[in-house]
Amino acid sequence: MITTIIIIAAAVLILAVLIFFIVWKVRSHRFRPNPDKCRQKEELDADIEEAGFAYEINGDYFYSLMNCWQRQVGYCRLYDEGAPLFNMIFDCEPVTFSYAGKRWLIELWKGQYGITTGAEIGVYNTEREDIDTDKFKGTFYENITNDEMLKLSYILRKNGRVILRRKALHWWLTGFKLGEFSKPESLTMDAKITFRDREMRDAFVKSLTDLGYVRKEYSVRGKTVSVHFTTPRSPQTLSRNKVQETLVQQTNSNNCKLYEFATGKYSDTLDKLEYAKAMAPEIYDLFTKSLYAKGLYGAFEWIKDWLEGRHPNPGPGPKPPRPPKPPCHPEPPCRPEPPCHPEPPCRPEPPCHPEPPCRPEPPCCSEPPCHPERPCCPCPQEPSCEPCHPNQTCSPCHPDARCRPNTECRPNTECHTSTGCRPDSMCRPCSPGASRSACQPGQSCNGFRQNSSDCCDHDRQDDMQSNYYASDNWEDDSDGRIRKQDDMDLADEPGVKSCPAKKAETSEAER
C-alpha cells in the first residue's frame, strides 16, 4: 500500500516537471527581447529605483543613486553585523579620524552581496554623542552634505582580473556585478580618495597607519591617497563566523547558478533580466531584493527614532477608558451623639494655714560652755590664776584660782580638773575602813568625803568639791610641787597612771 502511494507521488512530481518544461519551452520560443537597449534600461531602472539603484550599460554593473533612501539612515556598526542575515558576506575596513570639529568615517567594503559581487566606499561624519542603549553602544554616523562630498574611485579585481571600475564625486560609491559569485578573499580593491586639504589627508593617513597599513599598501600624491585593500586590518563583524559564512555563501552560489541556468540562452544583462521577468518572476524578484534590501535597515528603524528624539521602545498604547462606575447611594447621616454633661466644678481647696514662725535659736557662745547641759549659757567670769610652777596646773574655775600639782592616776581612775584623779566608775575608799562599791545611777564617786558614804548625788558633789578646795591641806614638797596628802598617798600606790596637766587658760592681760 505504501509502495503504491510513493509511486503515485513520484509520477505526479515528474508530470508536473514535464508540464513546466513544456510551458517554458513554448513561452521561451515565442519570447523575443526588446532590441531597444535604452528602452530596456529605462524599464529596469524603474523597477530597481525603489531599492535605490540603477544600471550602467557601459560597465554592465549596478550602482547606488546619489539621493537614494540609504542616505537617510546614515551608518553604524550594526548594519555590518546584520548583513549576513540578508545574504551579504564581505570584508570591511573602517577608518575613523577627526577633522574640522567632527568625527569622520571612511569605510571600504568588498565581497558577495546576494547574487552580485561588488565593492563600496562610504563617507560619513557626526557631531553627536555616542549611542548608549541596551541594544547598541557606539557611534552613529550621519551622511555628509553635498559640500562635504569627496572624489572617490576604485578598481575591483577578482583573482587579478578587473571586473568593475567606478569613479565619481560621491558620498557612497558602489558597484555590483550581477550573477558573479566570489569569495571576499579572492577580491582586491584599489581605492583612491581625494581630500579637501592636506590636514584632512594627514588625519586619514595617520589612522590608516594606526590600523597597520605599511607604506607599500598605500601611497600619497598631493591631496589624494591610494589604498590597496586586500586583507582587512580592523576586526570584522562578530556575526561573520565560519558556519554563518559557509551557509550564506552556499546559498549565494546556488542562486548565481540558478540565475545563469535560467537566463543562459542570453549573454546581455538587460536581455537576461527581461527574460527572467517574463519567464521566471521569482528569479527577478530575487535579484531586485538582493540589492540592499530595505529589510536590513528596517531592522534598525529604532535608531532613526532615537535620532529624532522618539523613544526606541515605546510602551503599549493607552488603555481604553473603563466604563464609569454607577453612582454610590449616599450613606445615611450619622446620628448626632448626645451632648456631654459638663463636669461639676472642682471644689476650691482650703487655704493653707501659715506655718508658725520658727523660734529663734539661742546665740552660740563664742567661748566653750561651762556645762554641757546648758550649751549657750554665759560662763561666769573666771578669776585669774597666779603664775604656776612647772608641773602645776591652774584651776581658774575654782574661786580660789590656786595652782595644783599634776597628779598621777592609778589604773581604772580618770583625771578631773577640779578633783584630780578619780576612780573610773568605781569608788575608791576614802577612809581605811570603807569598802569599794559601785555607784548607783544618778550618783558619782566622791573621793573627798571621809567617814561617810563613798557615793553621793551629782548636785551634792559640786558643793563637796568647793569645800575641799577651800581647805588648807596643801603643802610644798622638796621640788616645788604642791600636793595634797591624800593624793600623794594615792600616787604612791603601784600601777597609778599620771594625770596629764591642764595648762592654765590665762588671757594676755592676766599675764
Backbone torsions as a table, in degrees:
resi	resn	phi	psi	omega
1	MET	NA	-46.9	179.6
2	ILE	-65.3	-38.3	179.6
3	THR	-62.5	-38.7	179.8
4	THR	-64.8	-41.1	179.6
5	ILE	-64.8	-42.3	179.6
6	ILE	-63.5	-42.0	-179.8
7	ILE	-63.4	-42.2	-179.9
8	ILE	-64.7	-42.8	-179.9
9	ALA	-63.9	-41.0	178.9
10	ALA	-66.0	-37.9	179.1
11	ALA	-66.2	-38.0	178.4
12	VAL	-66.2	-41.4	179.7
13	LEU	-63.9	-44.2	179.8
14	ILE	-64.0	-38.4	179.4
15	LEU	-65.2	-40.9	179.7
16	ALA	-64.1	-39.1	178.9
17	VAL	-66.8	-40.8	179.0
18	LEU	-63.2	-41.4	179.0
19	ILE	-63.7	-40.4	-179.6
20	PHE	-62.8	-44.4	-179.1
21	PHE	-68.8	-33.4	178.2
22	ILE	-66.1	-47.2	178.5
23	VAL	-62.4	-41.5	178.8
24	TRP	-59.1	-44.9	-178.4
25	LYS	-65.2	-41.3	-179.6
26	VAL	-63.3	-46.3	-178.8
27	ARG	-67.4	-43.6	-177.9
28	SER	-67.1	-30.7	178.2
29	HIS	-68.4	-34.1	-179.6
30	ARG	-83.2	-20.3	-174.4
31	PHE	-74.2	137.6	174.5
32	ARG	-134.3	120.9	179.3
33	PRO	-66.2	154.6	-179.5
34	ASN	-71.1	125.7	-179.7
35	PRO	-73.9	-16.0	179.3
36	ASP	-81.8	103.1	-177.4
37	LYS	-68.1	-34.3	177.6
38	CYS	-65.2	-38.6	178.0
39	ARG	-65.0	-42.5	176.8
40	GLN	-59.9	-43.5	-178.9
41	LYS	-63.9	-41.9	179.8
42	GLU	-62.3	-41.9	179.7
43	GLU	-66.6	-39.2	179.3
44	LEU	-68.4	-43.3	179.6
45	ASP	-62.6	-35.1	178.6
46	ALA	-65.3	-33.2	-179.3
47	ASP	-75.7	-32.8	-175.6
48	ILE	-104.9	3.9	178.6
49	GLU	-64.0	-37.1	179.2
50	GLU	-61.2	-31.7	177.2
51	ALA	-76.7	-10.2	177.8
52	GLY	91.8	22.6	-175.8
53	PHE	-132.1	169.6	176.5
54	ALA	-148.7	168.4	-176.4
55	TYR	-111.6	139.5	177.4
56	GLU	-111.2	117.9	-175.8
57	ILE	-70.1	-42.7	-173.3
58	ASN	-62.3	-38.4	179.6
59	GLY	-103.3	-1.4	-179.7
60	ASP	51.5	57.0	178.7
61	TYR	-147.5	166.2	177.2
62	PHE	-109.1	146.0	-177.3
63	TYR	-141.6	162.4	-179.3
64	SER	-85.5	144.7	178.7
65	LEU	-76.5	159.6	-178.2
66	MET	-64.4	-46.2	-176.7
67	ASN	-111.3	49.2	177.4
68	CYS	-74.2	169.0	-178.1
69	TRP	-66.9	-21.7	178.9
70	GLN	-64.3	-20.5	-179.3
71	ARG	-70.3	-18.0	-178.3
72	GLN	-87.4	-10.2	-173.9
73	VAL	-107.6	-3.2	176.9
74	GLY	61.5	-149.5	-178.8
75	TYR	-151.6	143.1	168.0
76	CYS	-149.9	169.2	-174.4
77	ARG	-62.6	-25.1	-178.8
78	LEU	-62.8	-29.1	178.9
79	TYR	-61.9	-43.4	178.7
80	ASP	-69.5	-34.6	179.0
81	GLU	-65.2	-35.1	-178.1
82	GLY	-87.5	-3.2	-176.2
83	ALA	-60.8	-43.2	-179.7
84	PRO	-59.0	-24.2	178.4
85	LEU	-69.0	-16.5	179.1
86	PHE	-116.7	32.4	173.2
87	ASN	62.8	36.9	176.8
88	MET	-117.0	121.8	176.9
89	ILE	-126.5	115.1	-176.6
90	PHE	-149.0	162.4	170.1
91	ASP	-91.7	140.4	179.0
92	CYS	-129.7	146.0	-179.9
93	GLU	-135.7	89.1	178.4
94	PRO	-82.2	131.3	177.7
95	VAL	-119.9	115.6	-177.6
96	THR	-110.6	144.7	177.9
97	PHE	-160.2	169.1	179.8
98	SER	-112.5	137.9	179.8
99	TYR	-159.3	134.9	175.9
100	ALA	55.2	39.7	176.4
101	GLY	76.3	11.8	179.0
102	LYS	-128.0	158.3	172.2
103	ARG	-96.6	125.8	-174.3
104	TRP	-110.7	152.7	174.3
105	LEU	-136.8	124.6	170.4
106	ILE	-121.2	116.0	-174.1
107	GLU	-120.9	141.6	177.4
108	LEU	-110.3	139.2	175.6
109	TRP	-131.8	148.5	171.4
110	LYS	-156.3	138.4	179.9
111	GLY	160.3	-156.1	-176.1
112	GLN	-104.3	126.6	179.7
113	TYR	-118.6	87.6	-177.7
114	GLY	66.0	-120.9	179.2
115	ILE	-99.3	24.1	177.1
116	THR	-129.7	151.4	170.5
117	THR	-108.3	133.6	-175.2
118	GLY	-157.2	-175.7	179.7
119	ALA	-150.9	159.2	-176.2
120	GLU	-146.5	152.3	166.3
121	ILE	-132.4	121.7	-179.2
122	GLY	-119.4	140.8	179.6
123	VAL	-123.5	125.6	-177.5
124	TYR	-141.5	160.1	171.7
125	ASN	-152.1	171.7	-179.2
126	THR	-160.7	153.1	170.7
127	GLU	-118.2	5.1	-177.6
128	ARG	-81.4	160.7	170.2
129	GLU	-76.7	161.6	-179.2
130	ASP	-67.4	152.6	175.6
131	ILE	-76.9	136.4	178.4
132	ASP	-136.8	85.6	179.5
133	THR	-129.2	175.5	177.6
134	ASP	-66.9	-28.3	-177.2
135	LYS	-85.4	-32.5	-174.7
136	PHE	-155.7	138.3	173.8
137	LYS	-128.6	111.8	-179.3
138	GLY	168.7	-168.4	-175.6
139	THR	-94.8	135.1	172.6
140	PHE	-109.0	123.6	-178.3
141	TYR	-101.6	139.3	177.4
142	GLU	-97.9	160.7	178.9
143	ASN	-74.0	145.4	-177.0
144	ILE	-76.3	162.4	176.6
145	THR	-80.5	172.2	179.7
146	ASN	-62.9	-33.8	-179.1
147	ASP	-71.9	-19.3	-178.0
148	GLU	-96.5	-1.6	-179.0
149	MET	-65.8	150.0	-176.1
150	LEU	-118.6	160.1	173.7
151	LYS	-79.1	118.9	-176.0
152	LEU	-123.1	148.5	175.0
153	SER	-160.5	154.0	175.3
154	TYR	-159.5	160.2	173.7
155	ILE	-124.7	125.1	-179.4
156	LEU	-104.5	126.0	179.4
157	ARG	-119.2	146.4	174.9
158	LYS	-120.7	112.7	-176.5
159	ASN	53.5	37.9	177.9
160	GLY	89.6	-8.4	-178.4
161	ARG	-98.2	129.3	-179.6
162	VAL	-72.7	126.1	178.4
163	ILE	-117.6	-12.1	-175.7
164	LEU	-161.8	138.4	174.8
165	ARG	-130.6	138.2	178.6
166	ARG	-143.2	144.4	179.0
167	LYS	-158.0	129.4	-179.8
168	ALA	-173.7	160.1	168.2
169	LEU	-86.3	109.2	-166.6
170	HIS	-150.8	171.5	170.9
171	TRP	-108.5	-20.0	-179.9
172	TRP	-148.2	93.3	-177.7
173	LEU	-91.4	118.6	-175.9
174	THR	-131.5	163.2	173.7
175	GLY	-164.0	135.1	-175.6
176	PHE	-137.8	132.9	-179.5
177	LYS	-102.4	117.7	-174.2
178	LEU	-75.5	137.7	175.8
179	GLY	80.2	2.4	-179.4
180	GLU	-97.4	124.6	177.1
181	PHE	-106.3	132.4	-178.0
182	SER	-146.6	151.1	169.2
183	LYS	-91.6	142.7	-176.4
184	PRO	-56.9	-34.4	-177.4
185	GLU	-73.3	-14.5	178.1
186	SER	-87.0	-3.7	-176.1
187	LEU	-105.5	142.9	171.8
188	THR	-127.1	146.2	-176.2
189	MET	-130.6	122.4	175.3
190	ASP	-105.3	104.2	-174.6
191	ALA	-105.9	147.8	175.3
192	LYS	-128.4	135.6	-178.9
193	ILE	-133.2	123.6	177.1
194	THR	-102.0	119.2	-173.9
195	PHE	-91.2	169.5	-176.0
196	ARG	-72.4	-35.9	178.7
197	ASP	-155.1	177.6	-177.4
198	ARG	-70.0	-31.4	178.7
199	GLU	-61.3	-44.0	178.4
200	MET	-67.3	-40.0	178.0
201	ARG	-60.9	-46.5	-177.7
202	ASP	-65.2	-36.1	177.5
203	ALA	-64.0	-39.5	177.9
204	PHE	-67.1	-44.1	-178.4
205	VAL	-63.5	-39.7	178.9
206	LYS	-61.6	-44.9	177.7
207	SER	-65.7	-34.1	179.1
208	LEU	-65.3	-43.6	178.5
209	THR	-69.9	-31.3	176.8
210	ASP	-63.7	-28.9	177.3
211	LEU	-73.3	-21.0	179.0
212	GLY	121.5	4.9	179.2
213	TYR	-73.9	137.4	178.4
214	VAL	-102.8	173.0	-171.9
215	ARG	-60.6	-33.0	-177.6
216	LYS	-75.8	-9.7	-179.9
217	GLU	-98.6	-5.1	174.9
218	TYR	-150.9	161.1	178.8
219	SER	-144.3	154.1	-178.4
220	VAL	-125.1	129.9	177.3
221	ARG	-141.7	107.0	-176.1
222	GLY	66.0	-127.5	177.4
223	LYS	-95.8	8.1	-177.3
224	THR	-105.1	135.8	178.0
225	VAL	-119.3	127.9	176.1
226	SER	-104.6	134.9	-177.3
227	VAL	-126.0	128.3	175.1
228	HIS	-97.3	104.0	-172.7
229	PHE	-101.3	109.4	176.7
230	THR	-119.6	-70.8	178.6
231	THR	-105.0	125.9	-177.9
232	PRO	-66.5	143.2	177.5
233	ARG	-94.2	-25.6	-179.0
234	SER	-84.7	157.3	178.3
235	PRO	-62.5	139.7	179.4
236	GLN	-88.2	173.9	-175.5
237	THR	-65.6	148.6	178.8
238	LEU	-71.1	-27.0	-178.2
239	SER	-73.4	-15.9	-179.5
240	ARG	-92.4	84.1	174.3
241	ASN	-105.6	175.6	-174.4
242	LYS	-62.8	-43.7	-178.2
243	VAL	-65.9	-48.3	-179.1
244	GLN	-62.4	-41.8	-179.1
245	GLU	-65.6	-40.0	-179.4
246	THR	-64.3	-44.5	-179.0
247	LEU	-65.7	-44.1	-177.9
248	VAL	-67.6	-42.7	-178.3
249	GLN	-68.0	-31.9	176.3
250	GLN	-66.1	-39.9	176.9
251	THR	-64.8	-43.4	179.7
252	ASN	-63.4	-40.3	179.3
253	SER	-63.8	-42.0	178.9
254	ASN	-64.7	-39.5	-180.0
255	ASN	-67.6	-36.4	176.7
256	CYS	-64.9	-40.5	178.8
257	LYS	-66.3	-39.3	178.3
258	LEU	-64.5	-39.5	178.2
259	TYR	-63.4	-43.4	179.5
260	GLU	-67.0	-37.2	-180.0
261	PHE	-68.2	-40.5	-177.2
262	ALA	-73.0	-30.1	-175.0
263	THR	-116.0	22.8	-173.9
264	GLY	-64.9	-24.9	-177.5
265	LYS	-74.3	-6.4	178.9
266	TYR	-123.7	146.6	-179.8
267	SER	-103.9	-24.9	-178.6
268	ASP	-83.8	139.4	-177.3
269	THR	-65.0	-39.9	179.8
270	LEU	-63.8	-40.1	177.9
271	ASP	-66.6	-41.6	179.7
272	LYS	-59.0	-47.8	-177.2
273	LEU	-69.5	-36.8	176.9
274	GLU	-64.8	-39.2	178.2
275	TYR	-67.2	-43.2	179.9
276	ALA	-64.8	-35.8	179.0
277	LYS	-66.1	-34.8	-178.7
278	ALA	-82.9	-42.1	-174.0
279	MET	-94.0	-36.1	-176.6
280	ALA	-137.7	80.7	-177.9
281	PRO	-59.9	-28.0	179.3
282	GLU	-62.7	-41.2	178.3
283	ILE	-66.4	-37.3	179.2
284	TYR	-65.3	-43.3	177.2
285	ASP	-64.3	-36.4	177.8
286	LEU	-61.0	-37.7	179.4
287	PHE	-68.1	-50.1	-176.1
288	THR	-64.2	-33.1	-179.2
289	LYS	-79.6	-17.3	179.6
290	SER	-78.1	-12.6	-179.7
291	LEU	-88.0	82.3	177.8
292	TYR	47.7	68.1	180.0
293	ALA	-59.6	146.6	-179.7
294	LYS	-65.2	-17.5	179.1
295	GLY	-60.9	-31.2	178.9
296	LEU	-62.4	-45.1	-178.2
297	TYR	-83.2	-27.3	178.2
298	GLY	-63.8	-27.1	178.8
299	ALA	-68.1	-19.2	-179.1
300	PHE	-117.3	32.5	178.3
301	GLU	-62.6	-25.2	-178.9
302	TRP	-64.7	-24.8	178.2
303	ILE	-65.8	-41.3	178.1
304	LYS	-63.9	-39.5	176.4
305	ASP	-62.9	-39.2	179.4
306	TRP	-65.1	-39.2	-179.7
307	LEU	-66.9	-32.3	-179.1
308	GLU	-87.9	5.7	175.8
309	GLY	88.5	3.8	177.8
310	ARG	-89.2	148.6	-178.3
311	HIS	-67.9	130.3	-177.7
312	PRO	-62.8	-32.3	-176.6
313	ASN	-122.5	77.3	-178.7
314	PRO	-63.9	145.3	-180.0
315	GLY	-76.8	176.7	178.9
316	PRO	-62.8	149.9	-179.4
317	GLY	-63.5	167.3	-178.9
318	PRO	-65.1	142.1	179.5
319	LYS	-73.1	147.8	178.0
320	PRO	-62.3	148.1	-177.8
321	PRO	-65.2	143.7	177.9
322	ARG	-76.4	150.2	177.4
323	PRO	-62.7	144.6	-178.1
324	PRO	-64.4	144.0	178.5
325	LYS	-73.4	147.1	177.2
326	PRO	-62.5	146.7	-178.5
327	PRO	-63.8	142.5	179.5
328	CYS	-79.0	141.6	176.1
329	HIS	-69.3	136.8	-179.7
330	PRO	-65.0	136.9	178.2
331	GLU	-73.0	144.9	178.8
332	PRO	-62.3	145.2	-179.4
333	PRO	-64.5	148.3	179.8
334	CYS	-71.0	143.7	177.0
335	ARG	-67.6	135.4	179.1
336	PRO	-67.3	138.7	178.8
337	GLU	-75.0	142.8	179.0
338	PRO	-61.6	144.4	-179.4
339	PRO	-65.7	146.8	179.6
340	CYS	-77.4	138.4	177.0
341	HIS	-72.8	135.9	179.9
342	PRO	-67.2	139.9	179.1
343	GLU	-70.7	143.4	178.7
344	PRO	-63.8	145.9	-179.8
345	PRO	-66.2	149.7	179.9
346	CYS	-71.0	142.3	177.4
347	ARG	-70.4	137.5	179.5
348	PRO	-69.3	137.7	178.6
349	GLU	-72.4	142.6	179.6
350	PRO	-64.8	147.0	-179.6
351	PRO	-65.7	146.1	-179.8
352	CYS	-75.4	135.2	176.7
353	HIS	-74.6	137.0	-179.7
354	PRO	-67.2	137.6	178.9
355	GLU	-69.0	141.8	179.6
356	PRO	-63.6	147.6	-179.4
357	PRO	-66.2	146.2	-179.4
358	CYS	-68.9	142.1	176.7
359	ARG	-69.5	138.2	179.9
360	PRO	-69.5	133.5	179.1
361	GLU	-71.3	141.3	179.3
362	PRO	-63.9	143.0	179.9
363	PRO	-65.4	140.8	-179.4
364	CYS	-78.8	142.9	179.4
365	CYS	-73.8	140.8	176.1
366	SER	-73.6	-25.1	179.1
367	GLU	-102.1	158.3	-180.0
368	PRO	-63.1	144.3	-176.9
369	PRO	-69.9	154.5	176.0
370	CYS	-80.0	-39.6	-178.0
371	HIS	-121.2	130.0	176.9
372	PRO	-61.3	-30.1	-178.2
373	GLU	-69.8	-26.8	-179.6
374	ARG	-119.8	86.6	-171.9
375	PRO	-68.2	-26.6	-175.1
376	CYS	-114.8	24.8	178.0
377	CYS	-83.2	142.5	178.9
378	PRO	-71.3	136.4	-179.6
379	CYS	-79.0	139.7	176.4
380	PRO	-67.7	153.6	-179.1
381	GLN	-63.9	122.1	-176.4
382	GLU	-82.5	136.2	175.2
383	PRO	-70.1	154.0	-179.4
384	SER	-83.1	150.2	179.8
385	CYS	-100.8	148.4	172.2
386	GLU	-76.6	157.0	179.0
387	PRO	-60.3	134.4	-176.8
388	CYS	-99.9	158.0	173.3
389	HIS	-72.5	163.0	171.8
390	PRO	-58.2	153.2	-176.9
391	ASN	63.5	23.2	174.3
392	GLN	-125.1	157.2	-177.9
393	THR	-127.6	138.1	177.8
394	CYS	-88.9	141.8	177.4
395	SER	-114.5	87.0	-176.2
396	PRO	-70.3	-24.0	-179.4
397	CYS	-75.1	-17.8	178.5
398	HIS	-76.9	143.9	-176.7
399	PRO	-60.9	-33.2	-177.6
400	ASP	-80.5	-18.7	-179.1
401	ALA	49.9	54.4	-178.3
402	ARG	-100.7	156.9	176.2
403	CYS	-83.5	140.1	178.9
404	ARG	-128.6	152.3	-176.4
405	PRO	-73.6	156.4	172.2
406	ASN	-77.1	112.9	-176.2
407	THR	-94.8	160.2	176.1
408	GLU	-109.7	141.7	-176.0
409	CYS	-110.0	148.5	175.4
410	ARG	-79.2	172.3	173.8
411	PRO	-61.8	151.9	-178.6
412	ASN	64.4	21.8	173.7
413	THR	-123.7	160.6	-178.6
414	GLU	-131.9	153.9	-176.1
415	CYS	-93.2	136.1	176.2
416	HIS	-124.4	146.9	-175.6
417	THR	-65.6	-38.6	-173.5
418	SER	-91.5	-33.2	-172.5
419	THR	-110.2	-6.8	-177.1
420	GLY	82.2	-143.1	-175.1
421	CYS	-80.7	136.0	177.1
422	ARG	-135.9	150.5	178.2
423	PRO	-64.6	145.9	178.6
424	ASP	-85.7	102.0	178.4
425	SER	65.1	-2.4	175.5
426	MET	-123.5	138.7	-179.2
427	CYS	-90.0	133.3	174.1
428	ARG	-90.4	149.8	180.0
429	PRO	-67.3	131.7	177.3
430	CYS	-87.9	-11.0	178.2
431	SER	-134.1	160.1	-175.8
432	PRO	-60.8	-32.4	-175.8
433	GLY	-93.8	0.4	-178.0
434	ALA	-80.7	149.7	178.5
435	SER	-102.1	150.3	179.5
436	ARG	-81.1	126.4	-179.8
437	SER	-144.8	157.6	179.8
438	ALA	-79.0	149.3	178.7
439	CYS	-87.6	150.2	178.2
440	GLN	-77.5	163.3	175.6
441	PRO	-59.8	138.7	-178.2
442	GLY	86.2	2.7	178.3
443	GLN	-120.2	159.4	178.6
444	SER	-130.0	155.8	-179.5
445	CYS	-73.6	131.5	-179.0
446	ASN	-110.9	110.4	179.8
447	GLY	-97.2	11.0	-174.9
448	PHE	-112.3	-11.8	-178.3
449	ARG	-94.2	141.7	176.3
450	GLN	-122.3	150.3	-179.2
451	ASN	59.3	34.0	176.0
452	SER	-152.2	-179.3	-178.7
453	SER	-64.9	145.2	-178.6
454	ASP	-77.3	-21.1	-178.4
455	CYS	-106.4	143.3	178.6
456	CYS	-147.9	166.4	179.0
457	ASP	-70.6	159.2	-178.8
458	HIS	-62.7	-39.1	-174.7
459	ASP	-72.2	-18.8	179.6
460	ARG	-89.6	-21.9	-175.6
461	GLN	-67.1	-36.1	-178.8
462	ASP	-63.1	-37.2	179.4
463	ASP	-67.4	-39.3	-179.4
464	MET	-66.2	-38.3	179.4
465	GLN	-65.1	-36.6	-179.7
466	SER	-67.4	-39.7	178.9
467	ASN	-67.7	-34.5	-177.9
468	TYR	-64.2	-46.6	-179.6
469	TYR	-69.8	-18.7	179.2
470	ALA	-77.9	-17.0	-179.4
471	SER	-74.5	167.5	-177.6
472	ASP	-107.6	29.2	178.0
473	ASN	-80.8	58.9	178.6
474	TRP	-130.9	143.4	179.0
475	GLU	-150.9	156.8	179.8
476	ASP	-90.6	140.5	174.0
477	ASP	-97.7	-177.9	-172.8
478	SER	-65.3	-29.6	-178.1
479	ASP	-95.6	16.0	174.1
480	GLY	91.5	-0.6	-178.9
481	ARG	-85.3	151.2	178.4
482	ILE	-103.6	125.4	-176.1
483	ARG	-135.1	149.8	170.7
484	LYS	-93.7	146.1	-171.3
485	GLN	-63.3	-43.6	-177.3
486	ASP	-65.4	-36.6	179.7
487	ASP	-69.1	-37.1	178.6
488	MET	-63.6	-40.9	177.4
489	ASP	-62.1	-38.1	-179.0
490	LEU	-68.4	-36.5	-178.0
491	ALA	-72.0	-22.4	-179.6
492	ASP	-74.1	-17.9	-177.4
493	GLU	-70.1	144.3	-178.5
494	PRO	-68.0	151.4	177.3
495	GLY	80.9	10.8	-178.4
496	VAL	-85.6	135.3	178.4
497	LYS	-92.0	151.9	-180.0
498	SER	-80.4	133.6	178.3
499	CYS	-84.7	126.3	-178.0
500	PRO	-64.8	142.0	-177.5
501	ALA	-76.8	144.4	177.4
502	LYS	-105.1	121.2	-178.1
503	LYS	-69.8	147.1	-180.0
504	ALA	-69.8	134.9	176.9
505	GLU	-91.6	93.3	-174.4
506	THR	-121.2	131.7	178.9
507	SER	-73.4	165.8	-178.5
508	GLU	-65.0	-33.3	-178.9
509	ALA	-69.0	-37.2	-177.8
510	GLU	-68.4	-37.6	176.0
511	ARG	-60.7	NA	NA
